[in-house]
Amino acid sequence: MIADGASNREIAQALFFSESMARYETVKIYERLRVKNRAQAAGMIRSIL
């Protein structure tokens, strides 16, 4: 969803949890990918897929 440009709100609605939980999980994804922001994460995810 991050690679598709979805916002935290859109991710939360799609996965049926709070926006703060979506924000927390996206930060954890950034840490795992060793990136600093959503654009870098999206680029990394696209390169993997």
mmJSON file of the N, C-alpha and C atoms, coordinates in Angstrom:
{"data_MODEL":{"atom_site":{
"group_PDB":["ATOM","ATOM","ATOM","ATOM","ATOM","ATOM","ATOM","ATOM","ATOM","ATOM","ATOM","ATOM","ATOM","ATOM","ATOM","ATOM","ATOM","ATOM","ATOM","ATOM","ATOM","ATOM","ATOM","ATOM","ATOM","ATOM","ATOM","ATOM","ATOM","ATOM","ATOM","ATOM","ATOM","ATOM","ATOM","ATOM","ATOM","ATOM","ATOM","ATOM","ATOM","ATOM","ATOM","ATOM","ATOM","ATOM","ATOM","ATOM","ATOM","ATOM","ATOM","ATOM","ATOM","ATOM","ATOM","ATOM","ATOM","ATOM","ATOM","ATOM","ATOM","ATOM","ATOM","ATOM","ATOM","ATOM","ATOM","ATOM","ATOM","ATOM","ATOM","ATOM","ATOM","ATOM","ATOM","ATOM","ATOM","ATOM","ATOM","ATOM","ATOM","ATOM","ATOM","ATOM","ATOM","ATOM","ATOM","ATOM","ATOM","ATOM","ATOM","ATOM","ATOM","ATOM","ATOM","ATOM","ATOM","ATOM","ATOM","ATOM","ATOM","ATOM","ATOM","ATOM","ATOM","ATOM","ATOM","ATOM","ATOM","ATOM","ATOM","ATOM","ATOM","ATOM","ATOM","ATOM","ATOM","ATOM","ATOM","ATOM","ATOM","ATOM","ATOM","ATOM","ATOM","ATOM","ATOM","ATOM","ATOM","ATOM","ATOM","ATOM","ATOM","ATOM","ATOM","ATOM","ATOM","ATOM","ATOM","ATOM","ATOM","ATOM","ATOM","ATOM","ATOM","ATOM","ATOM"],
"id":[1,2,3,4,5,6,7,8,9,10,11,12,13,14,15,16,17,18,19,20,21,22,23,24,25,26,27,28,29,30,31,32,33,34,35,36,37,38,39,40,41,42,43,44,45,46,47,48,49,50,51,52,53,54,55,56,57,58,59,60,61,62,63,64,65,66,67,68,69,70,71,72,73,74,75,76,77,78,79,80,81,82,83,84,85,86,87,88,89,90,91,92,93,94,95,96,97,98,99,100,101,102,103,104,105,106,107,108,109,110,111,112,113,114,115,116,117,118,119,120,121,122,123,124,125,126,127,128,129,130,131,132,133,134,135,136,137,138,139,140,141,142,143,144,145,146,147],
"type_symbol":["N","C","C","N","C","C","N","C","C","N","C","C","N","C","C","N","C","C","N","C","C","N","C","C","N","C","C","N","C","C","N","C","C","N","C","C","N","C","C","N","C","C","N","C","C","N","C","C","N","C","C","N","C","C","N","C","C","N","C","C","N","C","C","N","C","C","N","C","C","N","C","C","N","C","C","N","C","C","N","C","C","N","C","C","N","C","C","N","C","C","N","C","C","N","C","C","N","C","C","N","C","C","N","C","C","N","C","C","N","C","C","N","C","C","N","C","C","N","C","C","N","C","C","N","C","C","N","C","C","N","C","C","N","C","C","N","C","C","N","C","C","N","C","C","N","C","C"],
"label_atom_id":["N","CA","C","N","CA","C","N","CA","C","N","CA","C","N","CA","C","N","CA","C","N","CA","C","N","CA","C","N","CA","C","N","CA","C","N","CA","C","N","CA","C","N","CA","C","N","CA","C","N","CA","C","N","CA","C","N","CA","C","N","CA","C","N","CA","C","N","CA","C","N","CA","C","N","CA","C","N","CA","C","N","CA","C","N","CA","C","N","CA","C","N","CA","C","N","CA","C","N","CA","C","N","CA","C","N","CA","C","N","CA","C","N","CA","C","N","CA","C","N","CA","C","N","CA","C","N","CA","C","N","CA","C","N","CA","C","N","CA","C","N","CA","C","N","CA","C","N","CA","C","N","CA","C","N","CA","C","N","CA","C","N","CA","C","N","CA","C","N","CA","C"],
"label_alt_id":[null,null,null,null,null,null,null,null,null,null,null,null,null,null,null,null,null,null,null,null,null,null,null,null,null,null,null,null,null,null,null,null,null,null,null,null,null,null,null,null,null,null,null,null,null,null,null,null,null,null,null,null,null,null,null,null,null,null,null,null,null,null,null,null,null,null,null,null,null,null,null,null,null,null,null,null,null,null,null,null,null,null,null,null,null,null,null,null,null,null,null,null,null,null,null,null,null,null,null,null,null,null,null,null,null,null,null,null,null,null,null,null,null,null,null,null,null,null,null,null,null,null,null,null,null,null,null,null,null,null,null,null,null,null,null,null,null,null,null,null,null,null,null,null,null,null,null],
"label_comp_id":["MET","MET","MET","ILE","ILE","ILE","ALA","ALA","ALA","ASP","ASP","ASP","GLY","GLY","GLY","ALA","ALA","ALA","SER","SER","SER","ASN","ASN","ASN","ARG","ARG","ARG","GLU","GLU","GLU","ILE","ILE","ILE","ALA","ALA","ALA","GLN","GLN","GLN","ALA","ALA","ALA","LEU","LEU","LEU","PHE","PHE","PHE","PHE","PHE","PHE","SER","SER","SER","GLU","GLU","GLU","SER","SER","SER","MET","MET","MET","ALA","ALA","ALA","ARG","ARG","ARG","TYR","TYR","TYR","GLU","GLU","GLU","THR","THR","THR","VAL","VAL","VAL","LYS","LYS","LYS","ILE","ILE","ILE","TYR","TYR","TYR","GLU","GLU","GLU","ARG","ARG","ARG","LEU","LEU","LEU","ARG","ARG","ARG","VAL","VAL","VAL","LYS","LYS","LYS","ASN","ASN","ASN","ARG","ARG","ARG","ALA","ALA","ALA","GLN","GLN","GLN","ALA","ALA","ALA","ALA","ALA","ALA","GLY","GLY","GLY","MET","MET","MET","ILE","ILE","ILE","ARG","ARG","ARG","SER","SER","SER","ILE","ILE","ILE","LEU","LEU","LEU"],
"label_asym_id":["A","A","A","A","A","A","A","A","A","A","A","A","A","A","A","A","A","A","A","A","A","A","A","A","A","A","A","A","A","A","A","A","A","A","A","A","A","A","A","A","A","A","A","A","A","A","A","A","A","A","A","A","A","A","A","A","A","A","A","A","A","A","A","A","A","A","A","A","A","A","A","A","A","A","A","A","A","A","A","A","A","A","A","A","A","A","A","A","A","A","A","A","A","A","A","A","A","A","A","A","A","A","A","A","A","A","A","A","A","A","A","A","A","A","A","A","A","A","A","A","A","A","A","A","A","A","A","A","A","A","A","A","A","A","A","A","A","A","A","A","A","A","A","A","A","A","A"],
"label_entity_id":["1","1","1","1","1","1","1","1","1","1","1","1","1","1","1","1","1","1","1","1","1","1","1","1","1","1","1","1","1","1","1","1","1","1","1","1","1","1","1","1","1","1","1","1","1","1","1","1","1","1","1","1","1","1","1","1","1","1","1","1","1","1","1","1","1","1","1","1","1","1","1","1","1","1","1","1","1","1","1","1","1","1","1","1","1","1","1","1","1","1","1","1","1","1","1","1","1","1","1","1","1","1","1","1","1","1","1","1","1","1","1","1","1","1","1","1","1","1","1","1","1","1","1","1","1","1","1","1","1","1","1","1","1","1","1","1","1","1","1","1","1","1","1","1","1","1","1"],
"label_seq_id":[1,1,1,2,2,2,3,3,3,4,4,4,5,5,5,6,6,6,7,7,7,8,8,8,9,9,9,10,10,10,11,11,11,12,12,12,13,13,13,14,14,14,15,15,15,16,16,16,17,17,17,18,18,18,19,19,19,20,20,20,21,21,21,22,22,22,23,23,23,24,24,24,25,25,25,26,26,26,27,27,27,28,28,28,29,29,29,30,30,30,31,31,31,32,32,32,33,33,33,34,34,34,35,35,35,36,36,36,37,37,37,38,38,38,39,39,39,40,40,40,41,41,41,42,42,42,43,43,43,44,44,44,45,45,45,46,46,46,47,47,47,48,48,48,49,49,49],
"pdbx_PDB_ins_code":[null,null,null,null,null,null,null,null,null,null,null,null,null,null,null,null,null,null,null,null,null,null,null,null,null,null,null,null,null,null,null,null,null,null,null,null,null,null,null,null,null,null,null,null,null,null,null,null,null,null,null,null,null,null,null,null,null,null,null,null,null,null,null,null,null,null,null,null,null,null,null,null,null,null,null,null,null,null,null,null,null,null,null,null,null,null,null,null,null,null,null,null,null,null,null,null,null,null,null,null,null,null,null,null,null,null,null,null,null,null,null,null,null,null,null,null,null,null,null,null,null,null,null,null,null,null,null,null,null,null,null,null,null,null,null,null,null,null,null,null,null,null,null,null,null,null,null],
"Cartn_x":[0.817,0.0,0.867,1.977,2.889,3.411,3.777,4.312,3.275,2.008,0.932,0.596,1.244,1.021,-0.112,-0.552,-1.651,-1.208,-2.109,-1.827,-2.043,-1.608,-1.836,-3.328,-4.124,-5.572,-6.141,-5.701,-6.191,-5.76,-4.539,-4.048,-4.874,-5.109,-5.89,-7.301,-7.937,-9.296,-9.328,-8.348,-8.316,-8.061,-7.263,-6.886,-7.671,-8.632,-9.52,-8.782,-7.842,-7.275,-7.079,-6.638,-6.569,-5.462,-5.618,-4.615,-3.282,-3.331,-2.078,-1.368,-2.118,-1.508,-0.868,-1.513,-0.943,0.346,0.352,1.545,2.682,2.37,3.367,3.962,3.115,3.586,4.404,4.032,4.826,6.21,6.297,7.613,8.451,7.838,8.555,9.043,8.235,8.651,9.84,9.804,10.943,12.213,12.1,13.268,13.8,12.909,13.333,14.0,13.496,14.061,15.26,15.504,16.592,16.429,15.206,14.902,14.362,14.279,13.869,12.457,11.884,10.561,9.77,8.525,7.591,8.051,8.603,9.061,10.196,11.141,12.24,11.717,10.78,10.204,9.481,8.705,7.976,8.937,10.009,11.007,11.659,11.986,12.611,11.651,10.4,9.402,9.199,9.1,8.93,10.107,11.313,12.496,12.524,11.962,11.907,10.856,9.717,8.626,8.905],
"Cartn_y":[-1.188,0.0,1.261,1.202,2.345,2.598,1.539,1.674,2.255,2.073,2.611,4.059,4.601,5.989,6.206,5.15,5.278,6.057,6.882,7.638,6.731,7.199,6.426,6.21,7.228,7.112,6.031,6.023,5.024,3.619,3.485,2.182,1.71,2.61,2.266,1.824,2.545,2.185,0.837,0.574,-0.686,-1.88,-1.667,-2.776,-2.797,-1.883,-1.829,-1.625,-0.68,-0.257,1.249,1.797,3.25,3.864,5.16,5.877,5.917,6.016,6.025,4.683,3.603,2.278,2.178,2.719,2.725,3.533,4.676,5.515,4.753,4.103,3.325,2.23,1.499,0.39,0.885,2.026,2.538,2.967,3.544,3.899,2.641,1.574,0.305,-0.237,-0.082,-0.511,0.317,1.633,2.489,1.998,1.659,1.176,-0.124,-1.036,-2.329,-2.162,-1.225,-0.977,-0.034,0.554,1.53,2.733,3.268,4.479,5.534,6.775,7.877,8.395,8.062,8.61,7.692,8.084,7.287,7.142,8.205,8.15,7.146,7.158,6.192,4.773,4.608,3.285,2.782,3.65,3.261,2.837,3.593,3.239,1.903,1.66,0.404,-0.766,-0.586,-1.647,-1.953,-0.904,-1.115,-1.868,-1.574,-2.256,-3.726,-4.047,-5.438,-6.221,-5.574,-6.251,-6.235],
"Cartn_z":[0.0,0.0,0.0,0.72,0.728,-0.681,-1.374,-2.734,-3.69,-3.373,-4.209,-3.865,-2.834,-2.45,-1.472,-0.798,0.156,1.392,1.904,3.128,4.337,5.498,6.721,6.948,6.659,6.831,5.907,4.655,3.695,4.103,4.579,5.043,6.234,7.179,8.368,8.001,7.105,6.702,5.999,5.153,4.407,5.316,6.376,7.256,8.564,8.702,9.863,11.182,11.195,12.464,12.473,13.608,13.761,12.91,12.664,11.89,12.636,13.959,14.728,14.637,14.565,14.388,13.004,11.996,10.645,10.631,11.311,11.388,12.079,13.194,13.934,13.053,12.365,11.53,10.336,9.76,8.64,9.111,10.301,10.855,11.056,11.538,11.719,10.375,9.341,7.997,7.535,7.782,7.42,8.102,9.387,10.13,9.537,9.213,8.646,7.289,6.501,5.176,5.218,6.39,6.572,5.646,5.646,4.89,5.851,5.376,6.249,6.002,4.858,4.57,3.637,3.414,2.615,1.169,0.6,-0.797,-0.956,-0.028,-0.086,0.118,1.043,1.293,0.049,-0.585,-1.79,-2.887,-3.067,-4.077,-3.789,-2.532,-2.131,-2.361,-1.975,-2.143,-3.622,-4.45,-5.893,-6.492,-6.024,-6.57,-6.174,-5.014,-4.554,-5.334,-5.587,-6.288,-7.767],
"occupancy":[1.0,1.0,1.0,1.0,1.0,1.0,1.0,1.0,1.0,1.0,1.0,1.0,1.0,1.0,1.0,1.0,1.0,1.0,1.0,1.0,1.0,1.0,1.0,1.0,1.0,1.0,1.0,1.0,1.0,1.0,1.0,1.0,1.0,1.0,1.0,1.0,1.0,1.0,1.0,1.0,1.0,1.0,1.0,1.0,1.0,1.0,1.0,1.0,1.0,1.0,1.0,1.0,1.0,1.0,1.0,1.0,1.0,1.0,1.0,1.0,1.0,1.0,1.0,1.0,1.0,1.0,1.0,1.0,1.0,1.0,1.0,1.0,1.0,1.0,1.0,1.0,1.0,1.0,1.0,1.0,1.0,1.0,1.0,1.0,1.0,1.0,1.0,1.0,1.0,1.0,1.0,1.0,1.0,1.0,1.0,1.0,1.0,1.0,1.0,1.0,1.0,1.0,1.0,1.0,1.0,1.0,1.0,1.0,1.0,1.0,1.0,1.0,1.0,1.0,1.0,1.0,1.0,1.0,1.0,1.0,1.0,1.0,1.0,1.0,1.0,1.0,1.0,1.0,1.0,1.0,1.0,1.0,1.0,1.0,1.0,1.0,1.0,1.0,1.0,1.0,1.0,1.0,1.0,1.0,1.0,1.0,1.0],
"B_iso_or_equiv":[0.0,0.0,0.0,0.0,0.0,0.0,0.0,0.0,0.0,0.0,0.0,0.0,0.0,0.0,0.0,0.0,0.0,0.0,0.0,0.0,0.0,0.0,0.0,0.0,0.0,0.0,0.0,0.0,0.0,0.0,0.0,0.0,0.0,0.0,0.0,0.0,0.0,0.0,0.0,0.0,0.0,0.0,0.0,0.0,0.0,0.0,0.0,0.0,0.0,0.0,0.0,0.0,0.0,0.0,0.0,0.0,0.0,0.0,0.0,0.0,0.0,0.0,0.0,0.0,0.0,0.0,0.0,0.0,0.0,0.0,0.0,0.0,0.0,0.0,0.0,0.0,0.0,0.0,0.0,0.0,0.0,0.0,0.0,0.0,0.0,0.0,0.0,0.0,0.0,0.0,0.0,0.0,0.0,0.0,0.0,0.0,0.0,0.0,0.0,0.0,0.0,0.0,0.0,0.0,0.0,0.0,0.0,0.0,0.0,0.0,0.0,0.0,0.0,0.0,0.0,0.0,0.0,0.0,0.0,0.0,0.0,0.0,0.0,0.0,0.0,0.0,0.0,0.0,0.0,0.0,0.0,0.0,0.0,0.0,0.0,0.0,0.0,0.0,0.0,0.0,0.0,0.0,0.0,0.0,0.0,0.0,0.0],
"pdbx_formal_charge":[null,null,null,null,null,null,null,null,null,null,null,null,null,null,null,null,null,null,null,null,null,null,null,null,null,null,null,null,null,null,null,null,null,null,null,null,null,null,null,null,null,null,null,null,null,null,null,null,null,null,null,null,null,null,null,null,null,null,null,null,null,null,null,null,null,null,null,null,null,null,null,null,null,null,null,null,null,null,null,null,null,null,null,null,null,null,null,null,null,null,null,null,null,null,null,null,null,null,null,null,null,null,null,null,null,null,null,null,null,null,null,null,null,null,null,null,null,null,null,null,null,null,null,null,null,null,null,null,null,null,null,null,null,null,null,null,null,null,null,null,null,null,null,null,null,null,null],
"auth_seq_id":[1,1,1,2,2,2,3,3,3,4,4,4,5,5,5,6,6,6,7,7,7,8,8,8,9,9,9,10,10,10,11,11,11,12,12,12,13,13,13,14,14,14,15,15,15,16,16,16,17,17,17,18,18,18,19,19,19,20,20,20,21,21,21,22,22,22,23,23,23,24,24,24,25,25,25,26,26,26,27,27,27,28,28,28,29,29,29,30,30,30,31,31,31,32,32,32,33,33,33,34,34,34,35,35,35,36,36,36,37,37,37,38,38,38,39,39,39,40,40,40,41,41,41,42,42,42,43,43,43,44,44,44,45,45,45,46,46,46,47,47,47,48,48,48,49,49,49],
"auth_comp_id":["MET","MET","MET","ILE","ILE","ILE","ALA","ALA","ALA","ASP","ASP","ASP","GLY","GLY","GLY","ALA","ALA","ALA","SER","SER","SER","ASN","ASN","ASN","ARG","ARG","ARG","GLU","GLU","GLU","ILE","ILE","ILE","ALA","ALA","ALA","GLN","GLN","GLN","ALA","ALA","ALA","LEU","LEU","LEU","PHE","PHE","PHE","PHE","PHE","PHE","SER","SER","SER","GLU","GLU","GLU","SER","SER","SER","MET","MET","MET","ALA","ALA","ALA","ARG","ARG","ARG","TYR","TYR","TYR","GLU","GLU","GLU","THR","THR","THR","VAL","VAL","VAL","LYS","LYS","LYS","ILE","ILE","ILE","TYR","TYR","TYR","GLU","GLU","GLU","ARG","ARG","ARG","LEU","LEU","LEU","ARG","ARG","ARG","VAL","VAL","VAL","LYS","LYS","LYS","ASN","ASN","ASN","ARG","ARG","ARG","ALA","ALA","ALA","GLN","GLN","GLN","ALA","ALA","ALA","ALA","ALA","ALA","GLY","GLY","GLY","MET","MET","MET","ILE","ILE","ILE","ARG","ARG","ARG","SER","SER","SER","ILE","ILE","ILE","LEU","LEU","LEU"],
"auth_asym_id":["A","A","A","A","A","A","A","A","A","A","A","A","A","A","A","A","A","A","A","A","A","A","A","A","A","A","A","A","A","A","A","A","A","A","A","A","A","A","A","A","A","A","A","A","A","A","A","A","A","A","A","A","A","A","A","A","A","A","A","A","A","A","A","A","A","A","A","A","A","A","A","A","A","A","A","A","A","A","A","A","A","A","A","A","A","A","A","A","A","A","A","A","A","A","A","A","A","A","A","A","A","A","A","A","A","A","A","A","A","A","A","A","A","A","A","A","A","A","A","A","A","A","A","A","A","A","A","A","A","A","A","A","A","A","A","A","A","A","A","A","A","A","A","A","A","A","A"],
"auth_atom_id":["N","CA","C","N","CA","C","N","CA","C","N","CA","C","N","CA","C","N","CA","C","N","CA","C","N","CA","C","N","CA","C","N","CA","C","N","CA","C","N","CA","C","N","CA","C","N","CA","C","N","CA","C","N","CA","C","N","CA","C","N","CA","C","N","CA","C","N","CA","C","N","CA","C","N","CA","C","N","CA","C","N","CA","C","N","CA","C","N","CA","C","N","CA","C","N","CA","C","N","CA","C","N","CA","C","N","CA","C","N","CA","C","N","CA","C","N","CA","C","N","CA","C","N","CA","C","N","CA","C","N","CA","C","N","CA","C","N","CA","C","N","CA","C","N","CA","C","N","CA","C","N","CA","C","N","CA","C","N","CA","C","N","CA","C","N","CA","C","N","CA","C"],
"pdbx_PDB_model_num":[1,1,1,1,1,1,1,1,1,1,1,1,1,1,1,1,1,1,1,1,1,1,1,1,1,1,1,1,1,1,1,1,1,1,1,1,1,1,1,1,1,1,1,1,1,1,1,1,1,1,1,1,1,1,1,1,1,1,1,1,1,1,1,1,1,1,1,1,1,1,1,1,1,1,1,1,1,1,1,1,1,1,1,1,1,1,1,1,1,1,1,1,1,1,1,1,1,1,1,1,1,1,1,1,1,1,1,1,1,1,1,1,1,1,1,1,1,1,1,1,1,1,1,1,1,1,1,1,1,1,1,1,1,1,1,1,1,1,1,1,1,1,1,1,1,1,1]
}}}
